[in-house]
Structure formats: C-alpha cells, structure tokens
Amino acid sequence: MPVHGVAVTIPEPWGSHLQDARRSFGDPAAAAIPTHVTLLPPTELDAAGMERFVEHLAAVCALAQPFEMVLSGTGTFRPVSPVVFVQVSKGISACERLERAVRSGPVERTLDFPYHPHVTIAHHLDDPALDEAFEGLADFRASFRVAGVDLYEHGADGVWRVARSFALGEGGRTRSDDLA
C-alpha cells in the first residue's frame, strides 16, 4: 500500500542548505528526504482513502492561514530518540493546529511521540555525528512565510517526492497540479 506524509517543505535556499548539512553529518537518509517540518508522519493510504484524504487536506488548508516560520538553533530528542534537529522558534502553534487538523477526519493517526514541530538534520547516527550536527547548526537561523503544505509520496526507490501541494487560506486550491 502506498505510503504518504504531509509536511511544510523548507524553501530555498534553506532547504538545500539543511539537506547538505544533513548529508555532511553522514545521515544516509539525507538524499531521500527533502527538508521539512512533518505534519503527518509516514502513513499507508489506499486509493479510496487517498481520495478522501485529499478532499480533507484541501478543506483543512482552505481554513488555515499563511504564517511566518522562524527556524533557530538546534535541539535533540536524545536519549529517548537519536535525533538532532533545527528548532522551530516561531510558527509552533500554527504547525500544531495544522497537524491536529490534518490527522483528524479520514486519517486519525496515533503518534509514537507527542507532536513537536522541528526539522531533522541527523537521525540514527552515532553520538559523535549527532554531537557534530548539534554544534554545527547551533547558530542556524532562517525566516520565511509558510503559504502551503505538501503531500508527499514515498517512492519504490525510497525517495520522498511531492505528490501534490495545497495553498493555505485559498479555498484549498492546489498551488500546482499533481507533480510527476
């Protein structure tokens, strides 16, 4: 069954900068996962479920308003989980509202951990690599406007790709047609 997720994609030039940093820390997932803030973690959806979910996602996005996001500094989930991330320091409540709304309706996904918006920069690496990531981006800062969210599909090749984009506050109209 196809696996999908929903996220705020980090725009350029910061998306590539953080993905390159993730690669430099030795994270093998860096090439397969675009830089993002998760709103719905990987979730299996069959064709019928996907149709209902796309309608739900369009409705959720129609009601949500664009917002400012600031990424600033690093954090970690260690020792609970071997993850280092760039922190969302502005836009947290908007992400929390979107995340709750996205997970309601046809996809009521239970989370393994409480929701905490962040941008992963190192995952499942040894402690020295996690420490390098934590220290290497401690001074990172980016600010941008979030005007939409993306529905991702996990490809057979292991790469996450945008399947569809939804504008916030515009009646749920897609920003673009389905992408190939």
C-alpha positions as a Python dict, from the first residue, in 0.01 Angstrom:
ca = {
    (1, 'M'): (0, 0, 0),
    (2, 'P'): (138, 345, -87),
    (3, 'V'): (288, 549, 198),
    (4, 'H'): (225, 923, 221),
    (5, 'G'): (307, 1210, 455),
    (6, 'V'): (222, 1578, 485),
    (7, 'A'): (475, 1849, 559),
    (8, 'V'): (578, 2209, 538),
    (9, 'T'): (865, 2197, 289),
    (10, 'I'): (1150, 2428, 385),
    (11, 'P'): (1201, 2675, 96),
    (12, 'E'): (1526, 2760, -79),
    (13, 'P'): (1794, 2846, -7),
    (14, 'W'): (1749, 2698, 342),
    (15, 'G'): (1608, 2363, 229),
    (16, 'S'): (1919, 2274, 29),
    (17, 'H'): (2150, 2418, 294),
    (18, 'L'): (1999, 2196, 565),
    (19, 'Q'): (1985, 1890, 338),
    (20, 'D'): (2354, 1939, 250),
    (21, 'A'): (2436, 1974, 619),
    (22, 'R'): (2243, 1653, 697),
    (23, 'R'): (2442, 1476, 424),
    (24, 'S'): (2770, 1613, 566),
    (25, 'F'): (2691, 1469, 909),
    (26, 'G'): (2671, 1125, 747),
    (27, 'D'): (2294, 1076, 752),
    (28, 'P'): (2218, 831, 468),
    (29, 'A'): (1853, 948, 455),
    (30, 'A'): (1958, 1300, 351),
    (31, 'A'): (1935, 1227, -21),
    (32, 'A'): (1590, 1068, 6),
    (33, 'I'): (1411, 1310, 238),
    (34, 'P'): (1350, 1674, 142),
    (35, 'T'): (1397, 1924, 425),
    (36, 'H'): (1063, 1966, 600),
    (37, 'V'): (853, 2003, 915),
    (38, 'T'): (626, 1699, 944),
    (39, 'L'): (250, 1745, 982),
    (40, 'L'): (156, 1379, 916),
    (41, 'P'): (423, 1111, 954),
    (42, 'P'): (451, 824, 704),
    (43, 'T'): (103, 674, 670),
    (44, 'E'): (-32, 400, 445),
    (45, 'L'): (-328, 511, 233),
    (46, 'D'): (-511, 301, -25),
    (47, 'A'): (-668, 465, -333),
    (48, 'A'): (-1010, 518, -171),
    (49, 'G'): (-852, 650, 148),
    (50, 'M'): (-629, 880, -53),
    (51, 'E'): (-924, 1036, -236),
    (52, 'R'): (-1100, 1111, 94),
    (53, 'F'): (-777, 1235, 250),
    (54, 'V'): (-701, 1475, -39),
    (55, 'E'): (-1050, 1626, 0),
    (56, 'H'): (-994, 1656, 375),
    (57, 'L'): (-649, 1811, 328),
    (58, 'A'): (-789, 2065, 81),
    (59, 'A'): (-1058, 2162, 333),
    (60, 'V'): (-806, 2191, 618),
    (61, 'C'): (-575, 2409, 408),
    (62, 'A'): (-865, 2630, 296),
    (63, 'L'): (-933, 2721, 659),
    (64, 'A'): (-570, 2769, 765),
    (65, 'Q'): (-394, 3099, 710),
    (66, 'P'): (-36, 3153, 590),
    (67, 'F'): (207, 3217, 875),
    (68, 'E'): (564, 3317, 947),
    (69, 'M'): (810, 3047, 1046),
    (70, 'V'): (1147, 3103, 1207),
    (71, 'L'): (1399, 2822, 1242),
    (72, 'S'): (1662, 2892, 1503),
    (73, 'G'): (1931, 2681, 1665),
    (74, 'T'): (1936, 2310, 1735),
    (75, 'G'): (1774, 2065, 1971),
    (76, 'T'): (1774, 1692, 2029),
    (77, 'F'): (1542, 1413, 2136),
    (78, 'R'): (1832, 1220, 2294),
    (79, 'P'): (1834, 1000, 2496),
    (80, 'V'): (1476, 900, 2400),
    (81, 'S'): (1549, 902, 2025),
    (82, 'P'): (1878, 953, 1836),
    (83, 'V'): (1766, 1270, 1656),
    (84, 'V'): (1916, 1618, 1625),
    (85, 'F'): (1700, 1889, 1474),
    (86, 'V'): (1677, 2257, 1390),
    (87, 'Q'): (1416, 2415, 1614),
    (88, 'V'): (1100, 2588, 1500),
    (89, 'S'): (1108, 2902, 1717),
    (90, 'K'): (818, 3086, 1551),
    (91, 'G'): (519, 2918, 1390),
    (92, 'I'): (491, 2642, 1650),
    (93, 'S'): (123, 2698, 1731),
    (94, 'A'): (32, 2723, 1360),
    (95, 'C'): (210, 2390, 1297),
    (96, 'E'): (33, 2232, 1596),
    (97, 'R'): (-308, 2345, 1470),
    (98, 'L'): (-235, 2219, 1119),
    (99, 'E'): (-102, 1888, 1249),
    (100, 'R'): (-414, 1824, 1460),
    (101, 'A'): (-644, 1917, 1172),
    (102, 'V'): (-453, 1703, 918),
    (103, 'R'): (-468, 1398, 1149),
    (104, 'S'): (-844, 1435, 1202),
    (105, 'G'): (-1106, 1312, 959),
    (106, 'P'): (-1024, 1015, 735),
    (107, 'V'): (-671, 974, 877),
    (108, 'E'): (-674, 953, 1254),
    (109, 'R'): (-313, 854, 1307),
    (110, 'T'): (-180, 780, 1655),
    (111, 'L'): (167, 923, 1710),
    (112, 'D'): (460, 737, 1869),
    (113, 'F'): (567, 1059, 2048),
    (114, 'P'): (393, 1389, 2130),
    (115, 'Y'): (398, 1625, 1830),
    (116, 'H'): (691, 1866, 1830),
    (117, 'P'): (748, 2065, 1508),
    (118, 'H'): (1113, 2050, 1402),
    (119, 'V'): (1347, 1994, 1106),
    (120, 'T'): (1552, 1674, 1140),
    (121, 'I'): (1919, 1719, 1050),
    (122, 'A'): (2061, 1393, 1187),
    (123, 'H'): (1887, 1064, 1266),
    (124, 'H'): (2011, 721, 1382),
    (125, 'L'): (2376, 823, 1376),
    (126, 'D'): (2644, 760, 1638),
    (127, 'D'): (2689, 1008, 1923),
    (128, 'P'): (2989, 1191, 1772),
    (129, 'A'): (2796, 1256, 1448),
    (130, 'L'): (2488, 1369, 1644),
    (131, 'D'): (2708, 1600, 1853),
    (132, 'E'): (2862, 1742, 1533),
    (133, 'A'): (2515, 1813, 1392),
    (134, 'F'): (2400, 1971, 1719),
    (135, 'E'): (2704, 2200, 1735),
    (136, 'G'): (2739, 2257, 1360),
    (137, 'L'): (2399, 2423, 1319),
    (138, 'A'): (2363, 2579, 1664),
    (139, 'D'): (2378, 2927, 1509),
    (140, 'F'): (2149, 2850, 1215),
    (141, 'R'): (1860, 3091, 1159),
    (142, 'A'): (1605, 3124, 879),
    (143, 'S'): (1278, 3312, 846),
    (144, 'F'): (1013, 3264, 578),
    (145, 'R'): (639, 3269, 511),
    (146, 'V'): (457, 2935, 503),
    (147, 'A'): (191, 2964, 233),
    (148, 'G'): (114, 2597, 180),
    (149, 'V'): (176, 2235, 267),
    (150, 'D'): (285, 1941, 58),
    (151, 'L'): (150, 1588, 32),
    (152, 'Y'): (448, 1354, -14),
    (153, 'E'): (459, 1002, -152),
    (154, 'H'): (730, 752, -64),
    (155, 'G'): (858, 608, -391),
    (156, 'A'): (960, 248, -457),
    (157, 'D'): (1317, 384, -477),
    (158, 'G'): (1294, 506, -116),
    (159, 'V'): (1276, 876, -211),
    (160, 'W'): (1004, 1108, -78),
    (161, 'R'): (854, 1328, -351),
    (162, 'V'): (584, 1593, -354),
    (163, 'A'): (266, 1442, -499),
    (164, 'R'): (51, 1750, -453),
    (165, 'S'): (74, 2097, -297),
    (166, 'F'): (-203, 2283, -115),
    (167, 'A'): (-215, 2659, -59),
    (168, 'L'): (-321, 2786, 282),
    (169, 'G'): (-625, 3011, 305),
    (170, 'E'): (-722, 2992, -60),
    (171, 'G'): (-1022, 2764, -56),
    (172, 'G'): (-791, 2464, -63),
    (173, 'R'): (-695, 2518, -428),
    (174, 'T'): (-375, 2342, -518),
    (175, 'R'): (-74, 2560, -585),
    (176, 'S'): (7, 2336, -875),
    (177, 'D'): (-133, 2032, -1044),
    (178, 'D'): (-11, 1693, -930),
    (179, 'L'): (361, 1674, -986),
    (180, 'A'): (523, 1387, -1173),
}
